[in-house]
Amino acid sequence: MDFLRTELEACSTFVGLAETERTIGNDEHAKRAAADAEKAYSTLQRFLSDPKHAKHINAEERQELTERMEELRKKLDSFAHPESSST
């Protein structure tokens, strides 16, 4: 669980960095940070969908991870499609 929580934090940090870089007009760095966030998110998904790893996560922990991942997915999606984030 510590690894997964750390991965969540990394993903969140990269999303925040991507948003900041975009705000200051540094699109190249924003894209790189967003790509790093996607990698962290992908790692989380892979671990949660692998029965070998998932069996070590209880229902409460799974809910915590799922909720945080949903929030991050929304941020990643709005970063990738900024025109749709205003609706």
N, C-alpha and C positions, 0 to 999 in steps of 0.2 A: 504494500500500500504506500509505503514511503516513496518508492520509485515513481508510482503513478501520480501521487500528489506533487512530486517534484516536476514531473513532466507537464502536469496541469499548470503549474506556476511558470514554467518555461514558456509554454504556449501563450499564456496570458501576458507575460512580459514581452514576447515577440509581437503580439498583436498591438500592445500599447506603443511599442517602439515604431511599428509600421504606421500607426495612426499619427504619431508625432512627426515622423519623417515626412509623411504626406502633407501634413499641415504646414511644415516649413518649406515645402516645395522640393524636397529631395526624393524624387520618385524612384530613383535607382535603389537607394537604401531602403525605402519603403517596401519595394517589391521583394528585396532580399529578406527583410525581416518577416514579411508575410509568408514567404516560402518556408522560412524556418519554423514559423508558427504552424503551418500546414504539416510539416514533418513531425513535429511534436504531437499534433492532433492525431495524425495517422498512427503513430506509435501507440497512443492510448487506445485507439480503436482496435488495433491488432491484438493488444494484450487482453482487452475486454472480450473480444470475440473468440479467443483461443481457450477452449475448455480446460486445457492443462493449467492455464494461469487463472482463469475465471473462477475455478472451484475454490480458490484461496480468498475470494472476496465475498464478504457476507452481504446480506440484503441492504443493510444501512449504508455500508461503504459503496455498494453499487449505485444506490440512489444518489449519494453525494457526488460521485464521479459523473454520473449521467446528467445531473442537473448542471454541474459546472461545465461539462462538455457542451451541453445545449446552448448555454450562454456564449461560450467561445465560438461555437459554430455560427451563431447569429452575427457575432462581431466579424468573423472571418468572411462570411457571406456578404455582409454590408461593406467590408473593405474591398472585396473583389468586385462588387457591383454598387458603387456609391450612389448611383442614380436611384436605386430602389430603396435605399435606407431612409429616404425622406417620406415614404408612403406609410 
